[in-house]
Amino acid sequence: MKAEIESGYFLNQIYRIRQLALYFALFCLLCFMYLDTQRFSEDLLKKVLIIRTIFQVIPILLLMSLAFFQLCSTQHKFWVNGLLALAVTLVGIGHAEILVTAFESGNYFPKVGLVIILFYAGIILAMPLMHSTISSFTIILYASYSYVAAGLAQEEVLSITVFYFAFSACCLFMNMLTSKMYIHNFKLIKQMNQQANTDNLTKLSNRRYFFEKSSYIHDSAMRESKSFAILLVDLDYFKQINDALGHDQGDQVLKQVAHVLQSHCKRPLDMVARFGGDEFVLLFYDTNEAYIQFICQDIIQQIEVISSQLNNQPAKSKLGVSIGIAFNQKNDKYDVKALINIADSALYEVKKNGKNGYQFADKSMFKDAEISSSQLSLA
């Protein structure tokens, strides 16, 4: 089965981009630390390396751990994003601290560092807008205050602050823009995915999607030793009703029947699909025969209610429903297609015996399926 397009897929791509940005940022930080050894005296170098370790190396390692965690799990978003914002803020504060330390010692240090720009471009763009904004303003305010307190010229501090604000504004604007593009594209792809998997009239899953998803449910049942049932549902005399009352009325009947069937699929792994024409298929996971019997009886009763509401339907061709059931026990190894064929045999028996009823497939039907399967394997 091709994976459904979900938000987790797109978030995973963002986390991968963030992880790559972090690897590059770590490389750049190592380059800066090498430059520190070349431009600072031994006493000043110790101070700078302590600041880098506390405010940059540790936060970067934390960010890398969080990025790896988010690749493995999309849960706990609130505190993960909070830690991301805190770690990025510490990196910015670390840059300001190193600049002040170098200035007070009479050494030159670039006021607009590459590391902070990398974090703005690579990390803040991947964080939620609120966290990015808080982190950006915290860094700017802290840096501006530290520069003024250290004695940098006011004109120079103002120039640096304006640059930081302008750069942050660009990053935050791109953050907002990419978020809107992500949401828009996600909605479009989700809509396309839904259209590809949904029957246009009844809004149920279509035949293709049923086989796609049911194969995974089947595999899950095999792993967990769970039983499941396939119900093949066919409307009685639908063609005659459709011809007598018109296609519009026939479409309404199909929609009503679809609603009835869908109402019985309440659990995550239960599903219903339109198989084609007036035929539907249901799958019930981890169930038993008593429950399936109750479901079939309720479906028949509800279809009788729909039938009673139809005016001018042919007297000898009243709407009904026939249901064939193939029950896959815990240790059985029939695939979904084989079970549908078995359910179809049971459905045929219902039709032959007067329609508007249900029947579980008996042992002979399962035995026929085993013979057919062995013949196919030898062919």
C-alpha positions in Angstrom: 0.0 0.0 0.0 1.3 3.4 -0.9 1.5 5.6 2.2 -1.3 8.1 2.7 -0.2 11.7 2.4 -0.3 13.0 5.9 1.1 16.0 7.7 3.7 13.7 9.4 5.3 13.2 6.0 5.9 16.9 5.4 7.0 17.5 9.0 9.5 14.7 8.5 11.0 16.6 5.5 11.3 19.8 7.6 13.1 17.8 10.3 15.5 16.4 7.8 16.3 19.9 6.5 16.8 21.1 10.1 19.1 18.1 10.7 21.3 18.9 7.7 21.4 22.6 8.7 22.6 21.5 12.1 25.4 19.3 10.7 26.6 22.3 8.7 26.3 24.6 11.7 28.4 22.2 13.8 31.0 22.2 11.1 31.1 26.0 11.0 31.3 26.2 14.8 34.3 23.9 14.7 35.9 26.3 12.1 35.2 29.3 14.4 36.8 27.5 17.3 39.9 26.9 15.2 39.9 30.6 14.3 39.6 31.4 18.0 42.9 29.6 18.6 44.6 31.7 16.0 43.3 35.2 17.0 43.0 35.0 20.8 45.7 34.9 23.4 45.8 31.8 25.7 44.0 33.5 28.6 41.3 34.9 26.4 41.0 31.7 24.5 40.0 29.8 27.6 37.2 32.3 28.4 36.0 32.2 24.8 36.0 28.4 24.7 34.1 28.2 27.9 31.4 30.5 26.5 31.3 28.6 23.2 30.9 25.3 25.1 28.1 26.5 27.4 26.2 28.7 24.9 26.9 27.0 21.5 28.4 23.5 21.6 25.9 22.1 24.2 22.9 23.9 22.6 23.9 22.6 19.2 24.2 19.0 20.5 20.8 19.5 22.2 19.4 20.7 18.9 20.8 17.7 17.0 19.3 15.3 19.6 15.9 17.0 19.3 16.1 16.9 15.5 16.9 13.2 15.7 14.0 12.7 18.2 11.6 14.4 15.8 12.6 12.2 13.0 11.6 9.2 15.1 8.5 10.7 16.7 6.1 13.6 15.9 4.7 13.6 19.4 5.5 16.0 22.3 5.7 19.0 19.9 5.1 21.6 22.5 8.1 21.0 24.7 10.3 20.0 21.8 9.7 23.3 20.0 10.2 25.1 23.4 13.6 23.5 23.8 14.5 24.3 20.2 13.7 28.0 20.8 15.7 28.0 24.0 18.7 26.3 22.4 18.7 28.8 19.5 18.4 31.7 21.9 21.5 30.4 23.8 23.5 30.3 20.6 22.7 33.9 19.9 23.4 34.9 23.5 26.7 33.0 23.2 27.7 35.0 20.1 27.0 38.3 22.0 29.0 37.2 25.0 32.0 36.3 22.9 31.8 39.6 21.1 31.7 41.5 24.4 34.5 39.4 25.9 36.7 40.1 22.9 35.9 43.8 22.9 36.7 44.2 26.6 40.1 42.5 25.9 40.8 44.7 23.0 40.5 41.9 20.4 38.5 42.0 17.2 35.5 39.6 16.8 33.0 39.8 13.9 29.8 41.4 15.1 27.6 39.6 12.6 28.7 36.0 13.0 28.1 33.3 10.4 26.9 30.8 13.1 24.0 33.0 14.2 23.0 33.6 10.5 23.1 29.8 9.9 20.8 29.3 12.8 18.4 31.9 11.7 18.2 30.6 8.2 18.4 26.9 9.0 16.6 26.5 12.3 14.3 29.5 12.9 12.7 28.9 9.5 11.8 25.4 10.6 10.4 26.4 13.9 6.8 27.5 14.6 6.4 31.3 14.0 5.7 32.1 17.6 8.8 30.3 18.8 10.9 31.9 16.1 9.7 35.4 17.0 10.3 35.0 20.7 13.8 33.6 20.1 14.7 36.3 17.6 13.7 39.2 19.8 15.3 37.7 22.9 18.6 37.4 21.1 18.4 40.9 19.6 17.5 42.6 22.9 20.1 40.7 24.9 22.8 41.5 22.3 21.9 45.2 22.1 21.9 45.5 25.9 25.3 43.7 26.2 26.9 45.8 23.5 25.8 49.1 25.2 26.9 47.8 28.6 30.3 46.8 27.2 30.8 50.4 25.9 30.4 49.9 22.2 29.6 53.2 20.4 25.9 53.9 20.3 26.0 54.4 16.5 27.6 51.0 16.1 25.1 49.3 18.4 22.2 50.9 16.6 23.6 49.7 13.2 24.0 46.2 14.4 20.6 46.1 16.0 18.9 47.4 12.9 20.7 44.7 10.9 19.6 42.0 13.3 16.0 43.3 13.2 16.0 43.4 9.4 17.5 40.0 9.0 15.1 38.5 11.6 12.1 40.1 9.9 13.1 38.5 6.6 13.5 35.1 8.3 10.2 35.5 10.1 8.4 36.6 6.9 9.9 33.6 5.1 8.8 31.4 8.0 5.2 32.7 7.7 5.3 32.4 3.9 6.6 28.8 3.8 4.1 27.8 6.5 1.2 29.1 4.3 2.6 27.3 1.3 3.0 24.1 3.3 -0.6 24.3 4.5 -1.9 25.1 1.0 0.1 22.3 -0.6 -0.9 19.9 2.1 -4.6 20.6 1.6 -4.2 20.2 -2.2 -2.4 16.9 -1.9 -4.8 15.6 0.8 -7.7 16.5 -1.6 -6.1 14.7 -4.5 -5.3 11.7 -2.3 -8.9 11.6 -1.1 -10.3 11.8 -4.6 -8.1 8.9 -5.7 -9.3 6.7 -2.8 -13.0 7.7 -2.7 -16.1 6.8 -4.6 -17.4 10.0 -6.0 -21.1 9.2 -5.4 -21.2 7.6 -2.0 -18.0 9.1 -0.6 -17.0 5.6 0.6 -13.6 4.2 -0.1 -13.3 2.8 -3.6 -12.4 -0.7 -4.7 -8.7 0.2 -5.3 -8.3 1.7 -1.9 -10.1 -1.2 -0.2 -7.6 -3.7 -1.5 -4.7 -1.4 -0.7 -5.7 -0.9 3.0 -7.2 -4.3 3.6 -3.9 -6.0 2.7 -2.3 -4.1 5.6 -5.1 -5.0 7.9 -4.7 -8.6 6.9 -1.0 -8.5 7.7 -1.8 -7.0 11.0 -4.3 -9.8 11.8 -1.7 -12.4 10.9 0.9 -10.8 13.2 -1.4 -10.3 16.1 -3.4 -13.6 15.6 -6.7 -11.7 15.3 -9.8 -12.8 13.4 -11.6 -10.6 10.9 -14.6 -10.9 8.6 -15.3 -9.9 5.0 -18.9 -9.0 4.2 -20.0 -8.8 0.6 -23.2 -6.8 0.3 -25.4 -6.7 -2.8 -28.7 -4.8 -3.2 -31.6 -6.9 -4.3 -33.6 -5.6 -7.3 -31.7 -2.4 -7.5 -31.6 -2.4 -11.3 -35.4 -2.7 -11.5 -35.8 0.1 -9.0 -33.2 2.3 -10.8 -35.0 1.7 -14.1 -38.5 2.3 -12.7 -37.7 5.4 -10.5 -34.9 6.9 -12.4 -31.2 7.3 -11.9 -31.5 10.2 -9.6 -33.6 8.2 -7.2 -31.2 5.3 -7.6 -28.3 7.5 -6.7 -30.1 8.6 -3.5 -30.7 5.0 -2.6 -27.0 4.2 -3.0 -26.1 7.2 -0.8 -28.5 6.1 1.9 -27.2 2.5 1.8 -23.7 3.8 2.0 -24.6 5.8 5.1 -26.1 2.7 6.8 -23.0 0.6 6.1 -20.6 3.4 7.2 -22.4 3.8 10.5 -21.4 0.2 11.4 -17.7 0.8 10.9 -16.9 2.6 14.1 -13.5 1.2 15.0 -10.2 2.3 13.4 -9.6 -0.9 11.4 -13.1 -1.5 10.3 -13.8 -0.3 6.8 -16.4 -0.2 4.1 -16.0 0.4 0.4 -18.2 0.6 -2.7 -17.1 -2.4 -4.7 -18.9 -1.4 -7.9 -22.5 -0.7 -9.0 -24.8 -1.8 -6.2 -22.2 -4.0 -4.5 -20.3 -3.0 -1.3 -17.7 -4.7 0.9 -17.1 -4.4 4.6 -14.2 -5.6 6.7 -14.5 -6.0 10.5 -11.3 -6.5 12.5 -10.9 -8.6 15.6 -14.5 -9.7 15.7 -16.7 -12.7 16.3 -19.6 -14.4 14.5 -22.2 -13.2 17.1 -21.3 -9.5 16.4 -21.3 -10.0 12.6 -24.7 -11.7 12.9 -26.0 -8.6 14.8 -24.5 -6.3 12.2 -26.1 -8.2 9.3 -29.5 -8.2 11.0 -29.3 -4.5 11.6 -28.2 -3.7 8.0 -31.2 -5.7 6.7 -33.6 -3.9 9.0 -32.3 -0.4 8.0 -32.4 -1.3 4.3 -36.1 -2.3 4.8 -36.7 1.2 6.2 -35.1 2.7 3.1 -37.3 0.4 0.9 -40.5 1.4 2.7 -39.8 5.1 1.9 -39.5 4.5 -1.8 -42.7 5.4 -3.7 -43.8 3.6 -6.9 -41.2 0.9 -6.7 -42.1 -2.3 -8.5 -44.4 -4.5 -6.3 -42.4 -7.7 -7.0 -39.0 -6.0 -6.9 -38.8 -4.3 -3.5 -35.4 -3.2 -2.4 -33.5 -5.6 -0.2 -30.0 -6.7 0.6 -28.1 -10.0 0.4 -24.9 -10.5 2.4 -22.3 -13.1 2.1 -19.8 -13.5 4.9 -16.3 -15.0 5.0 -15.0 -15.3 8.5 -11.2 -15.6 8.8 -10.3 -17.3 12.1 -7.2 -16.5 14.1 -5.1 -19.2 12.5 -6.4 -19.1 9.0 -4.2 -17.8 6.3 -6.6 -16.8 3.5 -5.7 -13.5 1.7 -8.3 -10.8 1.2 -9.1 -11.7 -2.4 -9.7 -15.3 -1.5 -12.0 -14.3 1.3 -13.9 -12.0 -1.1 -14.4 -15.0 -3.4 -15.6 -17.1 -0.5 -18.0 -14.4 0.6 -19.2 -14.1 -3.0 -20.1 -17.9 -2.9 -22.0 -17.3 0.3 -23.8 -14.3 -1.3 -24.8 -16.5 -4.3 -26.4 -18.9 -1.9 -28.5 -16.1 -0.3 -29.6 -14.9 -3.8 -30.5 -18.5 -4.7 -32.6 -19.0 -1.6 -34.8 -16.0 -1.9 -32.6 -13.0 -1.3 -32.8 -10.3 1.5 -30.8 -12.3 4.0 -27.2 -13.2 5.0 -25.2 -16.4 5.2 -21.8 -17.3 6.6 -19.6 -19.2 4.2 -19.5 -22.9 5.1 -16.5 -25.3 5.2 -17.1 -26.5 1.6 -16.7 -22.9 0.3 -13.4 -22.5 2.2 -12.3 -25.9 0.9 -13.0 -24.9 -2.7 -10.9 -21.8 -2.1 -8.0 -23.9 -0.9 -8.3 -26.2 -4.0 -8.3 -23.1 -6.3 -5.4 -21.6 -4.5 -3.3 -24.8 -4.8 -4.2 -25.1 -8.5 -3.0 -21.5 -9.1 0.3 -22.2 -7.3 0.9 -25.3 -9.5 0.0 -23.4 -12.7 
